[in-house]
Amino acid sequence: MKKALAVVLVVSFMLLTGTAFAADIPNPLDLKFDGSLTLQYRNDSVKFPTSSYNGLKTLGVMNVTKSIGDQFGIYARATYENLGGSLNPKSNSSISGAAYGSPADYANAKYNSRYNGTIDAFGLTFNDGGWNWKLGSQALTIGQGMIYDNGFIGSHALPYAISGTGKVGVVDTTVIIAKTNYQGAGMNGGTLLNDKFDVLQFGYDVSPKANIGAFYTHWAAGDTNGARAAMGSGSESFYGINTVYKFDGKLSFNGEATKSSANTNNKAYIGGLTYAFDNVDKVSASYYRSEDLSNINDQNFGGMTTAPNANTKGYIFSWGHKFSSDLNLRLGYDSYTHINAAAVTGATNDRNRTTLGVTYVF
């Protein structure tokens, strides 16, 4: 509780002081701060068995970076989350405790509270020859996110990774070597059973309006006794292609199609349009289909697709409105149905999800 309180107090102080913090308070270490505070109401209406999850989520994020010479740097991220109503893990056991605290907290069910405060990302950065490298705990997205999109928070939510981005000729290139962090000492009898995955992805600007990309990922499950591994799919390869096309200054299209080496239920795709009315309002609509063995499966969160859940198909709508450069509003609506009643991972029901949130960026 003391750690959580400390994190939220620091975030609150930053929000109240804004840019004055950096300008008026001595900063001998030359640390750079940025972050956000989000207030979001969420309602999940499950069609069967009929139920509803709703409540207010408060999320504070503070990033700290420091340059060490011209090439090196360090980074860290502190997060604080408060879940109200039936979003609270105390009321909803589907929210995994392993991501919200230490293994000991998980074993003792101490995570069943309304708050989560932690430092969940940290590491080193290195720049050389046009390449940017990061070593440490970090959020990662592969391609446009249909096989892996980890933007979660919590002590064990993010993987440890070495990631690098740069150019090979005219091709934007990313390499990632990662290991998940959800299985700490003390869980599963103290056995470390973290997954591993490696990524190689490319992107190329065909024209000022169009970009095409491709990626290859190999994933190996650490938990060889898990349901997915038991089906012979504990080690898989993933392939994907994606594109972004800008029709004009306002309308753009994005799409991605992926396939895994699993024998069945191994495909996913998404296609969407975004329209920017001006610099203030933007709307987007997408249709997707994500089979249960088409994406990387996380021990905490299940399928890691950018869609609402693996083993579903449905629609995603959003509207964003900027009040100012640092204050914006977002309304989101997702409607999906499950695909396979006998799926290994992913959703087993149908639902509609509505979110309304305001975010302040500092």
C-alpha positions as CSV (number, residue, x, y, z in Angstrom):
1,M,0.0,0.0,0.0
2,K,2.9,2.4,0.8
3,K,4.4,1.8,-2.7
4,A,1.0,2.4,-4.4
5,L,0.4,5.6,-2.3
6,A,3.9,6.9,-3.2
7,V,3.4,6.4,-6.9
8,V,0.0,8.1,-7.0
9,L,1.3,11.0,-4.9
10,V,4.2,11.6,-7.3
11,V,1.9,11.4,-10.4
12,S,-0.5,13.8,-8.8
13,F,2.3,16.2,-8.0
14,M,3.4,16.1,-11.6
15,L,-0.1,16.8,-12.9
16,L,-0.6,19.7,-10.5
17,T,2.7,21.3,-11.2
18,G,2.8,20.6,-15.0
19,T,5.8,22.2,-16.8
20,A,6.6,24.3,-13.8
21,F,8.1,21.3,-12.2
22,A,10.9,21.1,-14.7
23,A,11.4,24.8,-14.8
24,D,11.2,25.8,-11.1
25,I,12.6,22.9,-9.1
26,P,16.3,22.0,-9.1
27,N,16.9,18.9,-11.1
28,P,20.6,18.1,-10.7
29,L,20.2,14.6,-12.3
30,D,18.7,16.1,-15.4
31,L,15.8,13.7,-15.3
32,K,13.0,14.1,-17.9
33,F,9.4,13.4,-16.9
34,D,6.3,12.8,-18.9
35,G,3.1,10.8,-18.5
36,S,-0.6,10.8,-18.4
37,L,-3.7,10.5,-16.2
38,T,-6.8,8.8,-17.5
39,L,-10.3,8.6,-16.0
40,Q,-12.4,6.0,-17.9
41,Y,-15.8,4.5,-17.4
42,R,-16.2,1.0,-18.8
43,N,-19.2,-1.3,-19.3
44,D,-19.0,-4.9,-20.5
45,S,-22.4,-6.4,-21.3
46,V,-22.0,-10.2,-21.6
47,K,-24.8,-11.8,-23.6
48,F,-24.4,-15.3,-22.1
49,P,-24.4,-16.2,-19.4
50,T,-26.0,-12.8,-18.9
51,S,-23.9,-10.5,-16.8
52,S,-22.3,-7.0,-16.7
53,Y,-19.0,-5.6,-15.6
54,N,-18.8,-1.9,-15.1
55,G,-16.9,0.7,-13.2
56,L,-14.6,3.7,-13.2
57,K,-10.9,3.1,-13.9
58,T,-8.2,5.7,-12.9
59,L,-4.8,5.2,-14.5
60,G,-1.8,7.3,-13.8
61,V,1.4,6.8,-15.8
62,M,4.8,8.6,-15.3
63,N,7.8,8.0,-17.5
64,V,11.3,9.0,-16.3
65,T,14.3,9.1,-18.7
66,K,17.9,10.3,-18.4
67,S,20.6,10.6,-21.0
68,I,24.1,9.4,-20.2
69,G,26.3,11.0,-22.8
70,D,25.4,11.0,-26.4
71,Q,24.5,7.3,-26.8
72,F,23.3,5.8,-23.6
73,G,20.3,6.4,-21.4
74,I,18.1,4.9,-18.7
75,Y,14.3,4.7,-18.4
76,A,11.6,3.7,-16.0
77,R,7.8,3.8,-15.8
78,A,5.6,4.1,-12.7
79,T,1.9,3.2,-12.9
80,Y,-1.0,3.5,-10.6
81,E,-4.4,2.0,-11.3
82,N,-7.7,2.1,-9.3
83,L,-10.5,-0.1,-10.4
84,G,-14.0,0.6,-9.2
85,G,-17.3,-1.3,-9.3
86,S,-17.3,-4.8,-10.7
87,L,-14.0,-4.1,-12.6
88,N,-12.3,-4.5,-9.2
89,P,-10.4,-7.8,-9.0
90,K,-12.2,-8.4,-5.7
91,S,-15.4,-8.6,-7.6
92,N,-14.1,-10.0,-10.9
93,S,-11.8,-13.0,-10.5
94,S,-11.1,-13.0,-14.3
95,I,-8.5,-10.2,-13.7
96,S,-5.3,-12.0,-13.0
97,G,-3.5,-11.2,-9.8
98,A,-0.1,-12.3,-11.1
99,A,0.1,-9.2,-13.2
100,Y,-0.9,-6.9,-10.4
101,G,1.7,-7.7,-7.8
102,S,4.4,-10.0,-6.6
103,P,4.0,-13.8,-6.7
104,A,3.7,-13.7,-2.9
105,D,0.8,-11.2,-3.3
106,Y,-0.8,-13.5,-5.8
107,A,-0.4,-16.5,-3.5
108,N,-1.9,-14.7,-0.6
109,A,-4.7,-13.0,-2.7
110,K,-3.5,-9.6,-1.5
111,Y,-4.0,-8.4,-5.1
112,N,-7.8,-8.4,-4.4
113,S,-7.9,-4.7,-3.7
114,R,-8.9,-1.6,-5.6
115,Y,-5.5,-0.3,-6.4
116,N,-2.3,-1.3,-8.1
117,G,0.9,0.9,-7.9
118,T,4.2,-0.3,-9.1
119,I,7.3,0.4,-11.3
120,D,6.7,-2.0,-14.2
121,A,9.1,-0.8,-16.9
122,F,12.8,0.0,-16.6
123,G,16.1,-0.5,-18.4
124,L,18.8,0.9,-20.6
125,T,18.8,2.6,-24.1
126,F,21.6,2.8,-26.6
127,N,21.8,4.6,-29.9
128,D,24.4,3.9,-32.6
129,G,24.5,4.1,-36.4
130,G,20.9,5.1,-36.7
131,W,19.7,2.2,-34.6
132,N,17.9,2.6,-31.3
133,W,18.2,-0.2,-28.8
134,K,16.4,-0.9,-25.5
135,L,17.3,-3.5,-22.9
136,G,14.9,-4.2,-20.0
137,S,11.2,-4.5,-19.1
138,Q,9.2,-2.9,-21.8
139,A,5.8,-2.8,-23.6
140,L,5.9,-4.4,-27.0
141,T,3.7,-4.6,-30.1
142,I,4.4,-6.9,-33.1
143,G,3.2,-5.5,-36.4
144,Q,-0.2,-3.8,-36.0
145,G,-0.9,-6.0,-32.9
146,M,-3.0,-8.9,-34.2
147,I,-0.6,-11.5,-32.7
148,Y,0.9,-9.5,-29.8
149,D,0.0,-6.1,-28.3
150,N,1.1,-5.8,-24.7
151,G,0.2,-2.4,-23.3
152,F,-0.8,-3.8,-19.9
153,I,0.5,-2.5,-16.5
154,G,1.6,-4.4,-13.4
155,S,4.7,-5.9,-11.8
156,H,4.7,-9.0,-14.0
157,A,2.8,-7.7,-17.0
158,L,5.6,-6.7,-19.4
159,P,8.3,-8.9,-20.8
160,Y,12.1,-8.5,-20.5
161,A,13.5,-7.8,-23.9
162,I,16.3,-6.6,-26.1
163,S,14.7,-4.6,-28.9
164,G,16.2,-2.6,-31.7
165,T,14.8,-0.4,-34.5
166,G,16.6,1.1,-37.4
167,K,17.0,0.9,-41.2
168,V,18.6,-1.7,-43.5
169,G,18.9,0.2,-46.7
170,V,15.5,1.8,-47.2
171,V,13.6,-0.8,-45.1
172,D,12.5,0.0,-41.5
173,T,13.6,-3.0,-39.4
174,T,12.8,-4.1,-35.9
175,V,14.4,-7.0,-34.0
176,I,13.2,-8.3,-30.6
177,I,14.4,-11.0,-28.3
178,A,12.0,-11.3,-25.4
179,K,11.1,-13.4,-22.3
180,T,7.9,-12.9,-20.3
181,N,7.9,-12.0,-16.7
182,Y,4.7,-13.4,-15.3
183,Q,6.3,-16.4,-13.6
184,G,8.3,-15.1,-10.7
185,A,10.0,-17.1,-8.0
186,G,7.3,-18.6,-5.7
187,M,4.8,-19.3,-8.4
188,N,4.2,-22.9,-9.6
189,G,6.4,-24.2,-6.8
190,G,9.2,-21.8,-7.6
191,T,9.7,-23.1,-11.1
192,L,10.4,-20.4,-13.7
193,L,8.2,-21.1,-16.7
194,N,8.3,-17.9,-18.7
195,D,7.6,-17.9,-22.5
196,K,10.2,-16.8,-25.0
197,F,9.7,-15.1,-28.4
198,D,11.8,-13.6,-31.1
199,V,10.7,-11.1,-33.7
200,L,12.0,-9.8,-37.0
201,Q,9.8,-7.3,-38.8
202,F,10.1,-4.9,-41.7
203,G,8.3,-1.9,-43.1
204,Y,8.7,0.0,-46.4
205,D,7.2,3.2,-47.7
206,V,6.0,2.3,-51.2
207,S,5.0,5.9,-51.7
208,P,4.2,9.0,-49.5
209,K,0.7,7.5,-49.1
210,A,1.4,3.8,-48.7
211,N,3.5,1.6,-46.4
212,I,3.7,-2.2,-46.4
213,G,5.1,-4.4,-43.7
214,A,5.8,-8.0,-42.8
215,F,7.0,-9.9,-39.8
216,Y,8.2,-13.3,-38.5
217,T,7.9,-14.4,-34.9
218,H,8.9,-17.6,-33.1
219,W,7.3,-18.3,-29.7
220,A,7.9,-21.1,-27.2
221,A,5.7,-21.7,-24.2
222,G,7.5,-22.0,-20.9
223,D,4.5,-23.9,-19.3
224,T,4.7,-27.2,-21.2
225,N,1.8,-28.5,-19.1
226,G,-0.5,-25.8,-20.2
227,A,-3.6,-26.5,-22.4
228,R,-2.1,-24.9,-25.5
229,A,1.2,-26.9,-25.2
230,A,-0.7,-30.1,-24.5
231,M,-2.3,-29.7,-28.0
232,G,1.1,-29.8,-29.5
233,S,1.2,-26.0,-30.1
234,G,3.6,-25.0,-27.3
235,S,6.1,-23.8,-29.9
236,E,4.8,-21.9,-32.9
237,S,5.9,-19.6,-35.7
238,F,3.8,-16.6,-36.7
239,Y,3.8,-14.7,-40.1
240,G,2.1,-11.5,-40.9
241,I,1.7,-8.8,-43.5
242,N,0.2,-5.4,-43.0
243,T,-0.4,-2.1,-44.8
244,V,-1.3,1.5,-44.2
245,Y,-2.7,3.7,-47.0
246,K,-3.6,7.4,-46.8
247,F,-6.3,8.3,-49.4
248,D,-5.9,12.0,-48.6
249,G,-5.3,14.2,-45.7
250,K,-8.3,12.9,-43.8
251,L,-9.1,9.3,-44.7
252,S,-6.7,6.4,-44.2
253,F,-6.9,2.5,-44.2
254,N,-5.0,0.0,-42.1
255,G,-5.1,-3.8,-42.3
256,E,-3.2,-6.8,-41.2
257,A,-3.4,-10.6,-41.8
258,T,-1.5,-13.2,-39.8
259,K,-1.1,-17.0,-39.6
260,S,0.5,-19.2,-37.1
261,S,2.0,-22.7,-37.5
262,A,-0.7,-24.3,-35.4
263,N,-2.6,-27.0,-37.3
264,T,-6.1,-25.4,-36.8
265,N,-7.7,-22.1,-35.8
266,N,-4.5,-20.3,-36.8
267,K,-5.6,-17.2,-38.7
268,A,-6.4,-13.6,-37.9
269,Y,-7.1,-10.4,-39.8
270,I,-8.3,-6.8,-39.3
271,G,-9.2,-4.0,-41.6
272,G,-10.2,-0.5,-40.6
273,L,-10.8,3.1,-41.7
274,T,-9.9,6.3,-39.9
275,Y,-11.3,9.7,-40.8
276,A,-10.0,12.9,-39.3
277,F,-12.5,15.7,-39.6
278,D,-9.9,18.2,-38.5
279,N,-7.3,18.5,-35.8
280,V,-10.0,18.1,-33.2
281,D,-12.2,15.1,-34.0
282,K,-11.3,11.7,-35.4
283,V,-13.4,8.5,-35.9
284,S,-12.4,5.0,-36.8
285,A,-14.2,1.7,-37.5
286,S,-12.7,-1.8,-37.9
287,Y,-13.8,-5.3,-38.5
288,Y,-11.6,-8.2,-37.3
289,R,-11.5,-12.0,-36.9
290,S,-9.0,-13.6,-34.5
291,E,-8.9,-17.4,-34.0
292,D,-7.7,-18.8,-30.7
293,L,-4.4,-20.2,-31.9
294,S,-3.6,-17.2,-34.2
295,N,-1.7,-15.1,-31.6
296,I,0.7,-15.3,-28.7
297,N,-0.9,-16.6,-25.5
298,D,0.1,-14.9,-22.3
299,Q,-0.3,-16.9,-19.0
300,N,-2.0,-13.8,-17.4
301,F,-4.0,-12.4,-20.2
302,G,-4.6,-15.2,-22.7
303,G,-4.6,-14.2,-26.3
304,M,-2.6,-11.0,-26.9
305,T,-4.4,-9.8,-30.0
306,T,-5.1,-6.1,-30.3
307,A,-8.7,-7.1,-30.9
308,P,-10.9,-7.3,-27.7
309,N,-10.2,-11.0,-27.3
310,A,-8.8,-14.0,-29.1
311,N,-11.4,-16.5,-30.5
312,T,-13.7,-13.7,-31.5
313,K,-14.9,-11.7,-34.5
314,G,-16.5,-8.3,-34.4
315,Y,-16.5,-4.6,-34.8
316,I,-14.5,-1.8,-33.1
317,F,-15.6,1.8,-33.2
318,S,-14.0,4.9,-31.6
319,W,-14.4,8.6,-31.6
320,G,-11.6,10.9,-30.3
321,H,-11.9,14.6,-29.5
322,K,-9.1,17.0,-28.5
323,F,-10.0,19.7,-26.0
324,S,-6.4,20.9,-26.2
325,S,-2.9,19.6,-27.0
326,D,-2.8,17.9,-23.6
327,L,-6.4,17.0,-22.9
328,N,-8.5,14.6,-25.0
329,L,-11.6,12.5,-24.8
330,R,-12.2,9.0,-26.3
331,L,-15.4,7.0,-26.8
332,G,-15.0,3.4,-27.8
333,Y,-17.5,0.6,-28.6
334,D,-16.6,-3.1,-29.3
335,S,-19.1,-5.8,-30.2
336,Y,-18.0,-9.3,-30.7
337,T,-19.1,-13.0,-30.8
338,H,-16.9,-16.0,-30.0
339,I,-15.9,-18.3,-32.9
340,N,-15.2,-21.7,-31.4
341,A,-16.9,-23.1,-28.3
342,A,-14.1,-25.6,-27.9
343,A,-11.3,-23.0,-28.1
344,V,-8.1,-23.5,-26.1
345,T,-7.7,-19.8,-25.3
346,G,-9.7,-16.6,-25.7
347,A,-13.3,-15.7,-25.2
348,T,-16.1,-18.2,-24.6
349,N,-19.0,-15.7,-24.7
350,D,-20.3,-12.8,-26.7
351,R,-20.3,-9.2,-25.4
352,N,-20.6,-5.5,-26.1
353,R,-18.0,-3.2,-24.5
354,T,-18.4,0.6,-24.1
355,T,-15.7,2.9,-22.8
356,L,-15.7,6.6,-22.2
357,G,-12.5,8.2,-21.0
358,V,-10.7,11.5,-20.6
359,T,-6.8,11.7,-20.7
360,Y,-4.5,14.4,-19.6
361,V,-1.0,14.3,-21.0
362,F,1.9,16.1,-19.3
